[in-house]
């Protein structure tokens, strides 16, 4: 991995380079995506199945585009008992963590006769997109579905691309069944997002779409936002390891590669105050990469977006970490909890040498659907609140309104909204 000094020039160059990976930088695909959305919106199932044949080389009909119970039962036969047990344990951890995020509706009576409150209601239909592509991700199914389930969503719909044989990865089907998905459709790409956003004769319209995908999926979610809610416009995966001289170089190198293997656009960055550690990590990265199965993807990722940044002080390192606002942030320092208090921007923070990033991807419980491309400055991980609506409740008695009606009328009149003012006045004339 390249080792560079952490200075203002290099930091700005790095941030500019990382931002190139954002879906907002791929406008050349928007016309294609918009045409797919239009066709699915206008022609429904006909367009949906045409695109499935074109892109996934799979010929389906309205009768078999939905995964059957027999297919789910067959998937259980194809998944090892050991993997099934691990998925169940992971699901239990994810459920337990997200149950802590639940809020109750509340009512607050005031002494003046007013009643204020907030009513919390789950959305009716949640849509989950699960990518196919380079690798199947049953973990993504659990992370997208279980918060919706905990929130009380009554209908959860999942779309995932089929293979040319019309089959879906058995691990994905079993994870969906464990998590409680109600309907699974063999559809992928921008066409799946359009189908969930607008509905077709076979596939229902949903209220919210969550889940990662390729650039076409990301742009489709962006284009459909407003017709339907979305979690975020996810970019490529990323990890930042913040380390001092006490860090284990083998652990740091292994953790950097855990994200670099996702795809060629993934970002892996080490920021350290130790040149010795930087050189050791760089050597270990080369050593590990040579023997890992996805070495070609890893090498391209590191060549494009892999960096080791040498900082003069830990304060400089922390400042850079906050600017980068990484999806995953590992802190491998003598006092990781102390450093953590100074971190303002990160999707998920992993503390100490035994809290490596895959722990969060698969098992610990916090969600692995995280903000990318610096959006951790203003976005949060997927959580139960994403599937809940908060409705305000207002009830005033005549006596309560009488005390404030002149204030409201004055406010409305100053804004030139006389009908607003009149709506209050008529009650006291």
N, C-alpha and C positions, 0 to 999 in steps of 0.2 A: 504494500500500500504506500502511496505517496505521503511523505512527511513534510509539512509546511509550517512555517511560523504563524502563530495566530496574531495578526495585526489587522488594522482597520481595512487595508486594501484587500487582503486575502479573505477576510470575513465577508466583505461586500461582494467579492467575486463568487464566493461559495454560496451565499444566499441567492444571488442572481442565477447561478447554475441550478440550484435546487428548485427554484420556482419554475424553471423550464419544464419540469415534470408535471405541472398542474394541468388538469383537464382543460382549464381555461386557455392553455397555450396551443390547443389542437383544433383551432377553428376550421381547418380544412376538411374536417370530418363532419362538421355540423350540417352541411347540406344533405349528405347521405343519411344522417340520423333523422333529420326533419322529414325527409321523404318517407322513411320507414314508418315513422310515427303517423304521418298523414294517411298512408295506405292502410295501416291497421285501424286507425280511427274511423275511416270511411268504409272499408271493406271487411272489417272484422276477421272472423275465422279464416276466410279465404286468403287474405293477405298473410295472416299469421302462419298458416301452414305452408304457404309458398316460400316464405322466408326461412322456415325450418328446413325445408327441402334444399333451398339454395345454400344456406350457411352451414347447416349441420349434416347435410346429405342424408336426411332421414325423412321418409314419406309417412306422414301421419294423417289421421282423419279426426273429425270432431268426436268420433266414438272412442278413439284410443289415445287421444292427446292427454287425457287425465290418467295418472298412475292408479292402477286398480289395487284392491286389497290383496289379490293373488300375487301381484308383483311385489308388494311390501312383504308378504309372508315368505316369498322366495328369497328376498334380500336377507332376511334373518338367517336363512340357511347358508348364505354365502359369507356371512360375517362370523369371524371366530368368536367363541365364547369369551375369550380373554378381552378382545376389543369391545365386545358388547358390555362387559362388566365395567371397563374403563369409561366408556361413554356414559353409563348410568351414574358412576361416581362423579364424573365431571358435571353432568346435568344437575345433580344434587347440590354441588358446590355453587354453581351458577345461580340456581334457584334461591339458595339460602342467602347469598350476597344481595341479590336484587330485591328480596323481600324486605330488607332493611331500608329500601328506598321508598317504600309505600307511604303515602300521606292520606289522611282522612279528610272528608269534607268537614267544614266547621261553620258554626253560627255564633255570632257575637251580638247579644242584645245590649243596647245602650240605655242608659238611665233616662234619656230624653224621649224614649218611645221608638227609636229607630232600631232596625234589625239589619245587620250586615253579615255577609258570609261568603263562602266559596263552596261550590258543588263540584266534586271531582268525578268524572265519568270516563271510562275507557272508550277509545274509538271502537267502532263496530267491526271493521274489517281491516286486517293488517296484511300487507303483501311482502313477501320475503324473496329476494333474488339470491340464488346460490350459483356461483360461477362453475363452469366446467374447466375447459382450457388445459393449462399445464399440469394441474393436479386437482383432485377432488378435496373439498374441505368440509367434512362433517362437523368440525368444530365451529365453523361459521354458521351452520344451521342452528346449533345449540345457542350460540351467542345472540342470534337475531330473534329467535322464536321465544326463548324462555322469559325475557323481560316483558314481552307482549302477553305471554300467558300469565305471568305474575300480576300484570296490570289489570287483567280481567277481560282481555279482548276475546270476543266470543266466536270469531271466525278468522282463522289464519290460513292464508293461501300462499303456496310456495311455487316458484318457477325455477327450473334448472334445465340446461340444455341436454338433450339426449345424445347418445352415440349414434353412429350411422345405423346400428342394429335396433334402434328404438329403445334401448335400455338406459336406465339411470344408474350411476354408481351405487352399489348396495349399501355402502357406508353412509351415504347421504340419505337414502331412504330410511334406513334404520334410525339415524339421528333425528330425522323429521318425525318419525313415529314416537320415539322416546320423548321428544320435546312437546308433542301434541299438535302437530300441524293437521289441519282438517282436510285440505285439498292440495294435491301436488300435480303440477302440469309440466309436461316435457317441452318446455319452450325456453329459449335463451336469447341473449343479445338485446339490442334496442327494441326488437319486436315484443319481447316479453314485458319490458317496462311500459311500452305503449298499451299493451293489452291490459295490464293491471291498472294503468292510469285512466283508461277510458272504457274498459270492458269490451268483450265480444260476445257472440252468441253463446259461447261455451265458458269463457273465462270471466269471472266476476270483476267488476270495478272495485278497487280497494280505497281506503282512506289514506293510507300511508305506505310508502315503499322503503324498505331498508335492505342493506346488503351491498357488498362490494361487487366489482365487475371490471371488465376491460374499458378502454377509452370510449367505446360506443355505448356501453351501458352507462358510464358516468355522464356522458353528454345527453343521453336520453333522459336520465333522471333530472338533469339540469333543465332540459326543455319542457318536461312535464310538471315541474314544480309550479304550484299555483292551482293546477287542476287536481293535484294530489300532493300531500305532504311527503317529504323525503327526510332521511336521516342526515345525509351530507353528500357532497360530491367528492368521493374518495379518490385520492391519488395513490401512487405506488407506495409500498411499505418503506419504513425507515426506522433506524435505530441510532441513538447517540449514547455512547458510553463516556461517562465523566469519571476520570480516574486520577489518583495520585500515585506516588512511588510505591505505596503499599499494595497495589492491585496485583493480582495474579495474571501475568500476561497470557497464559494459556486460556484462562476463563474469558478474558476480554476478547481475544481473537475468536474463540468459538462463538461468543455471543454476537459479535459483529457479523459473522457469516450466517447466523441463523436467520437474518433478514435479507442478506445479499442473495440468498438462494431463491427468494420469491420470484423475482424477474429481473430483467436487464436494467430496469428503471429504478430498482430499489436503491436506497441510500444507506450507507453504513459509515458512521463517523465516530472517531475516538478523539476526545479532547483531554489532554493530560498536561501536567506540569513537569513530567519526568521524561527527558530524552531517552534514558536507558529503557524505560518501559515502552516508549514509542517504537524503538528499534526492535525490542523483543516481540512486541505484538505484531509488527510488520512481518518478521520472520515466521512467527507461528501461523499467521494468516496464509502465507505461501505454503507452508507445510500442510496445513489442514486442507486447503483448496485442492492440492494435488491428489488427494485421496477421497474427496467427496464426490458423490454421484452426480450432482448438478454443477460440476466445476466450470462448465462453459458459461452457464448463466451467471454464476458467482463472479467469474473473472470479468465479464462484461459490466456487471454492476459495479465492481470495484474500480474498473478503469474509468467509468463514467462518473460515478457519484460516491466513490470511497475516499475518505480523507483521514489522516491523522494530524490533528492540529496541536502544536506545541504552544502552551500558554505560559507566560511568565509567572502568574499567580493564580491561585484557585479562584479568586474574585474575578479575574479576567475570563477564566474558563466558564464560570457560572453565568456571567453576563452574555457570553456567546451562546451558551445553551438556551438561555431565555430568548435570545433573538431567533435562534433556529426553531425553537418550539417544536421539538421532535415528537413524533407519534409515540415512540417508546424511548424512555430515558432510564438508563442504568447508572447507579451511583456506586462506584467501587473505590471508596476512600476510607480512611481510618474512622471517620465519624459521619457515616452516610446520613443519619437522621438529622444531624446539624446542617449538612449541606442541603438536604431536602427542604428545610424551612426557607431557604433562599431561592428555591425554584418557583417561578411564577407561571411558566408556560410549558406544559407537557401533557400528552394524552394519558400516559400511565407512567408511574415512577416505580422502579424496582430497586430495592435497597439491599446492599450487601452481596457478597460473592455467591451466596446460595439462592439468590432470587433472580435467576436468569430469565430472559424474556419469554421463552417457551412456556414457563410456568403460567404466565398470564394468558398465552395463546390458548392453552388447552384445559387448565385444571383448577387454578386457584379460586376462580369465581367472578372477579371483576371482568367487565366486558372487554373483548378484544376488538370491537368495532370502535376505532379511535380516530380523532381528527388528524389529518395529514397536511403536508405542504404549508406548515406554519399556522394552520387554522386553530391549533391548540391555544392560540392567543385569545380566541373568542368562542370556540366550540368545546363541547364536553363529550366524553365517551357515550355510546348508546346506553340508555338507561330506562327505567320504568316510566319516568316522566314523558319520554318520547311517545308513549302510547296512551297518555291520559290527556283529557281536556279539562281545563279549569274554567268554570262558569261563575261569574260574580252574582251574588244575591243581594238585593236591596229592597227593604220594606220600611216605609216611614208611615207613622200614624199622622192624623191631621195636626195633632199637637206638635209633633216633631217637625213637620214641614212648616208650620206657622212660624217657628222660631228662626227659620233660615230663608223663607221664600223671597224676601226682599233682596238678599244677597245674590241668590240665583238669578233673579230677574235683572239685577244690575249687570251681572256678568254677561248674560245673554245679550242685553241691549248694547253693551260695549263692543260686542262682536258683530253687531248688526243683525242678529238672528231674532227678530221680533216674534216669530211664531214659537220659538223656544220660550221666550219670556211669557208669552200669552198662555202657554200650556200650564205654567205655574199660576199666573194671575187669576185665571178663571175659577180656581178652587177657593179664592178668598174674596170674590166680588159678591 
